[in-house]
Amino acid sequence: MCDHNRLRSPTAQSVFGDNPRIEARSAGIRTDATAAVTRELLEWADLTFVMERSQRNLIRKQFGDVFQRKRIVCLYIPDEYDFMDPALVRLLTERVPPHLPAQP
């Protein structure tokens, strides 16, 4: 999840979308996001990744009950990358896997 669902989150969905262990969807926290986060999407997700602490805080403010029950991980990736930027892809592939469940 990112602010506007135009660069970082869609990149993450593209990077992890082919992984058979992951069903990835992207959304933005802002009202003008290409695809905005919803209560239903947060309920659906086993694990939610946000790019910045401010996004986690907005989820807590807007969906407090869901925030208390769900795991939300901040990746601390600033909004300074283009879609599929190799540096962004590298950060995602380094920072996401440690939070995923172990393979059976």
C-alpha positions in Angstrom: 0.0 0.0 0.0 1.2 3.5 -0.8 -0.3 6.9 -1.1 -1.8 7.0 -4.6 -1.3 3.4 -5.8 0.6 4.6 -8.9 4.2 3.6 -8.4 5.4 1.7 -5.3 2.4 -0.5 -4.6 1.8 -1.5 -8.2 5.5 -2.3 -8.5 5.2 -4.6 -5.5 2.1 -6.3 -6.9 4.0 -6.9 -10.2 7.1 -8.2 -8.4 5.2 -10.6 -6.2 2.2 -11.3 -8.3 3.8 -14.4 -10.0 4.7 -16.0 -6.7 2.3 -19.0 -6.2 2.5 -18.5 -2.4 1.3 -14.9 -2.6 -1.9 -13.3 -3.7 -0.9 -9.7 -4.0 -3.1 -6.7 -4.5 -2.2 -3.0 -4.4 -4.1 0.0 -3.1 -3.5 3.6 -2.0 -4.4 5.2 1.2 -5.4 8.6 -0.3 -8.9 9.3 -1.6 -7.6 10.0 -5.1 -5.7 6.7 -5.3 -6.1 4.7 -8.5 -7.4 1.9 -6.3 -8.2 3.0 -2.7 -7.8 0.8 0.3 -11.1 -0.4 1.8 -12.1 -2.1 4.9 -12.9 -5.2 2.9 -9.4 -5.3 1.3 -7.8 -5.0 4.8 -10.0 -7.8 6.1 -9.2 -10.0 3.1 -5.4 -9.6 3.6 -3.5 -11.9 5.9 -0.7 -9.4 5.9 -0.6 -5.8 4.7 2.5 -3.9 3.7 2.7 -0.1 3.7 5.6 1.9 2.3 5.7 4.6 5.0 4.8 5.1 8.6 2.3 7.8 7.8 0.3 5.2 5.8 0.2 2.8 8.7 -1.0 5.7 10.9 -3.8 6.6 8.4 -5.0 3.0 8.5 -5.0 3.1 12.2 -7.1 6.3 12.1 -9.5 5.2 9.4 -9.8 1.5 10.2 -8.9 1.3 13.9 -10.7 -2.0 14.6 -9.1 -3.7 11.6 -5.7 -2.2 12.5 -5.9 -3.9 16.0 -6.6 -7.3 14.5 -4.4 -7.4 11.4 -0.6 -7.5 10.8 0.6 -4.3 9.1 4.2 -4.1 8.2 6.0 -0.8 7.3 8.7 -1.2 4.7 10.1 2.4 5.1 10.3 3.0 1.4 10.0 6.7 0.5 8.1 8.0 -2.4 11.0 8.7 -4.7 10.9 5.8 -7.2 9.2 5.3 -10.6 7.2 2.2 -11.4 9.4 -0.8 -11.7 12.5 1.2 -10.8 15.3 -1.4 -10.3 16.3 0.2 -7.0 12.6 -0.1 -5.8 12.4 -3.7 -7.0 15.6 -4.4 -5.0 14.3 -2.9 -1.8 11.0 -4.8 -2.1 12.8 -8.1 -2.7 15.0 -7.5 0.3 12.4 -6.2 2.7 9.3 -8.2 2.0 10.4 -11.9 2.2 11.5 -11.8 5.9 7.9 -11.0 6.8 6.3 -13.8 4.8 5.4 -17.2 6.4 8.0 -19.9 6.0 7.5 -22.3 3.1 6.0 -25.7 4.2 
